[in-house]
Amino acid sequence: MDNLSLAELSERAGVPPRTIRFYIAQGLLPGPVRSGRLASYGSAHLRLLDRIKALQAKGMTLSEVAFALSPGPSNRDLAEPVGWLEYELSDDVVARVRSGIAPWRHKMIRNVLAEAAAKLQGEREERETE
């Protein structure tokens, strides 16, 4: 599999030869293992083309793909982003809950927060009547 011609690589990867040449020129893909008229490409080229296609399918631009494929530790060490839901319980109390939790757990947390909000509101009303 390490002796694929440009046409064979193109066919197996489902990427036009012109695009493969463009990726090489842009530095997204290394050049052929052997150059010239008998240029050959290997399985690493095929895997990288599959990775590029997968990243583009996620909506990444070519510059984002280049960053994702760069060997630097900065992009591999980044944690996935975390979403948060904020609930205002009173004027001075806000509760943050991580999004993406199980629905049953989210329902349980909302019930506890509703109780806390009611208790805070009740204490506020008591202070105002004093």
N, C-alpha and C positions, 0 to 999 in steps of 0.2 A: 504494500500500500504506500510505500515511500517513493514510488516512482510514477506518480500521476502526471500526465501532461496537463497543460492548462485547460484543454477541452474536457478531459476526464474529471478534473477537479471541479470545473464549472458544472458539469452534468450531475456529479454526486452531491454537490453543495446546493444546487439549484440557484446559482448566482451567475450572471453573465460574465464572460471573460473580461469584458471592458470594466466591469465593476471590480473584479479582482485586481486588475492592474491599477485602478484608481485607489483601492485600499492599500496596495503596496506603496504607491506614490505618497499617500497621506500618512504612512507609518502605522496604519492599523494592522497590517499584515506583513510579516517578513517576506523578503524576496524568495525566489525559488531556491531549492537546495542546490540545483545545478542550473546555470544560466546559459543563454544562447539559444540556438535553434532546438536543442534537446533539453530545454528547461524542464525540471521536474519538481514536483511538489509532494509533500508528505502528509501523513495522517494528522500532524500537528496543524497544518494549514486548514484541513477540513474541519477539525474541532474548533479552531478559531473562527472560521467562517460561520459555523453553526452558532457559536457564542455571540458573534456580531448580529446575526439575524434575530436571535432571541432577545437581545437587548433592544434592538430596533422595534421588535414586536411589542415591547413594553412601553414604547413611545419615546425612547431616548434619541436625541440627535446624534450625529456622528461625533461631535466634540464631546458629548457626554459619554458616548461609547468609548472614545479614546481615553478619557479619564478613568472609566471603569476598568479598562484593560491595562492601564499603566501599572508597572510593577511596584510603585511606591507603596509604603505601608499605610499612608494616610487614608486611602479609600477602602482598604480592607478592614481597618480597625474601627470604622464608624459603626455605631450601633444603629439599628433600625429606628426610625423616628417613632415617638410615642405620642398618641393623641390623648387629650384630657377633656373631660366634661366638667363644667363649673356650675355649681348650684349656689345661688345666693340665699342663705338661710335668714339673714337679717341685714340691716344696714352695715353692720361691722363684721359679719361672719360670712365667709365664702368657703365652700367645700369643693375640693377637686377630686375627681374620680377618674381613674384610667379608663379610656374607652377600649372597646374590643373585648370586654369581659363577657362571661356567659350571661345570657338573658336572665336566668333565675337569680344569679348573684346581683345583677344590676337592679332587679326588682326589689330584692332584699335591701340593698343599700338605699334605694329611693325611699323605701318605707321608713328606714331609720332616720334618714335626713328630713323627711316630712315631720316625724315626731320631734326631732330636734328643733326644726323651724317653728313648730307650734309652741314648744316650751319656751323658746326665746321670745316669741311674740307675746306669750302670756306673761312672762316676767317683765317685759317692756310695758305692757298695759298696766300691770300692778304698780310699777314705779311712777307711771304718769298719773295714776289716781291718788297717790299718796300726797 
